[in-house]
Amino acid sequence: MPYRARAYNVMIASPSDVPAERNTIRQVLAEWNVIHSEKTEIVLLPLGWESHSSPEMGAHPQDVLNRQLLQRADLLVGVFWTRLGTPTERYPSGSVEEIEEHIDSGKPAMLYFSRQPVMLDNLDRNQWDALVAFKNSIKGRGLLEEYDDLADFRAKFFRQLQMKINEHAYFQGAAGNDVSTEVLPPSPRPSVSLGKEAPVLLQAAAESNGTVMHLDHMGGTSVEAGARNFVEGEDRRTVALWEAAIDELEREELIEDKAGKRQLYFVTNRGYQIADLLKATVE
């Protein structure tokens, strides 16, 4: 059934080298809505130039984007890795202009910086130096966040987004737009049928680095997630039990073997959703 809620627009500000993070932000916002929107009466809607801008002449491109997107934003999420972006008429990059203008408006902003390694041959030194200068310039103006990889970013953003909505005064007032939404609340039980071991393995992976490892070595076999080896000893029955859990999670598309070697599995977007629902059901 539809229910009334306040819709808040979340602006995604980032240069071109973090497309995976931009997609992750959209996924996390969607998951947040599924889990929390009915209870909080808040819906979070992503805003990005690739989906919410339209052609317009007569002004600088960044001015057009500011008018079409930034002025509508309630929360801004900025993400950087090796690039700062293309300079505008007033700022070192479009992303920086969006961040500075948003902060000047008195609205909340969350900034993230990747620590993922990069090939030096692929590094644009001018972009890197500009990024370092910007990062140093904002360190004394607030609290920023760093992350090690995409799974780390996802985990931190999901947790910190909840903190921001719960604690920031902006989301406790009358800001946002009243909407009638069809966002479905979480069902009391996950929409998949899992055995006893598979949910344990999934949650351990989702709450750490988002991976499950299945390795055969001289000492036997190990199934690892969240810094834990679920195969104690070399009992073949135990090994078969946890291998079956991996097969079950993969069959339900909750983890995926991107390399095809059946050694390293990554939690999928659906997997994170089910892990969150499992956790919410227990709580």
HUTAFEN-V988142 format. One record per backbone hydrogen bond with DSSP energy under -0.5 kcal/mol. CO is the residue of the C=O (numbers start at 1). NH is the residue of the N-H. E is the energy in kcal/mol with one decimal. If there is no record, write none. Layout:
# HUTAFEN-V988142
CO:NH:E + CO:NH:E
This chain:
# HUTAFEN-V988142
3:181:-2.1 + 5:179:-3.1 + 6:8:-0.5 + 6:43:-2.8 + 7:177:-1.9 + 8:45:-3.0 + 9:11:-0.6 + 9:74:-2.9 + 9:75:-2.1 + 10:47:-3.3 + 11:13:-0.7 + 11:77:-3.1 + 12:14:-0.6 + 13:79:-1.9 + 15:18:-0.9 + 18:22:-1.8 + 19:23:-2.1 + 20:24:-2.2 + 21:25:-2.4 + 22:26:-1.7 + 23:27:-2.2 + 24:28:-2.8 + 25:29:-2.4 + 26:30:-2.1 + 27:31:-2.5 + 28:32:-2.8 + 29:33:-2.1 + 30:34:-1.9 + 31:35:-2.2 + 32:36:-3.2 + 32:37:-0.6 + 33:37:-1.4 + 34:186:-0.8 + 36:40:-2.6 + 37:41:-2.0 + 37:42:-0.9 + 41:6:-2.7 + 43:8:-3.0 + 43:45:-0.5 + 45:10:-3.5 + 47:12:-2.5 + 48:51:-1.2 + 48:52:-2.5 + 49:53:-1.0 + 60:63:-0.6 + 60:64:-2.0 + 61:65:-2.3 + 62:66:-2.6 + 63:67:-2.0 + 64:68:-2.8 + 65:69:-2.9 + 65:70:-1.3 + 66:71:-2.4 + 69:72:-1.6 + 69:73:-0.6 + 70:73:-1.4 + 75:11:-2.9 + 76:78:-0.5 + 76:110:-2.8 + 77:13:-2.6 + 78:112:-2.8 + 79:15:-0.6 + 80:114:-2.9 + 86:94:-1.2 + 91:88:-2.3 + 93:97:-2.2 + 94:98:-2.4 + 95:99:-2.3 + 96:100:-3.0 + 97:101:-2.7 + 98:102:-2.0 + 99:103:-2.7 + 100:104:-2.5 + 101:105:-1.1 + 102:107:-1.4 + 103:106:-1.9 + 108:76:-1.7 + 110:78:-2.8 + 111:145:-2.1 + 112:80:-1.8 + 113:147:-1.7 + 119:122:-1.3 + 120:123:-1.3 + 123:125:-0.9 + 124:128:-2.7 + 125:129:-2.9 + 126:130:-2.1 + 127:131:-2.3 + 128:132:-2.7 + 129:133:-2.3 + 130:134:-2.2 + 131:135:-2.8 + 132:136:-2.5 + 133:137:-1.7 + 134:138:-1.1 + 135:138:-0.5 + 135:139:-0.8 + 138:141:-1.7 + 139:142:-0.6 + 142:144:-0.6 + 145:113:-2.3 + 147:115:-2.9 + 149:153:-2.5 + 150:154:-2.6 + 151:155:-2.3 + 152:156:-2.4 + 153:157:-2.9 + 154:158:-2.5 + 155:159:-1.9 + 156:160:-2.9 + 157:161:-2.5 + 158:162:-1.4 + 159:163:-1.7 + 160:164:-2.4 + 161:165:-2.5 + 162:166:-2.2 + 163:167:-2.3 + 164:168:-2.3 + 168:171:-1.2 + 169:172:-1.5 + 169:173:-0.6 + 170:173:-0.6 + 177:7:-3.5 + 179:5:-2.3 + 179:181:-0.6 + 181:3:-1.3 + 192:194:-0.7 + 195:199:-0.7 + 196:200:-0.6 + 197:201:-2.2 + 198:202:-2.6 + 199:203:-2.5 + 200:204:-2.0 + 201:205:-1.9 + 202:206:-2.8 + 203:207:-2.0 + 205:208:-1.3 + 205:210:-2.4 + 210:267:-2.6 + 212:265:-2.9 + 213:224:-2.5 + 215:222:-2.7 + 217:220:-1.8 + 220:217:-3.5 + 222:215:-2.4 + 223:230:-3.3 + 224:213:-2.9 + 225:228:-1.0 + 228:225:-2.0 + 228:230:-0.7 + 230:232:-0.8 + 231:233:-0.6 + 232:235:-0.5 + 235:239:-2.0 + 236:240:-2.5 + 237:241:-1.9 + 238:242:-1.9 + 239:243:-2.3 + 240:244:-2.0 + 241:245:-1.3 + 242:246:-1.9 + 243:247:-2.3 + 244:248:-2.3 + 245:249:-2.3 + 246:250:-2.5 + 247:251:-2.5 + 248:252:-1.9 + 249:254:-3.0 + 249:255:-1.0 + 250:253:-1.4 + 254:268:-2.0 + 256:258:-1.0 + 256:266:-2.7 + 263:214:-3.2 + 265:212:-2.3 + 266:256:-2.2 + 268:272:-2.3 + 269:273:-2.1 + 270:274:-2.5 + 271:275:-2.4 + 272:276:-2.5 + 273:277:-2.2 + 274:278:-2.7 + 275:279:-2.2 + 276:280:-2.6 + 277:281:-2.3 + 278:282:-1.9 + 279:283:-2.4
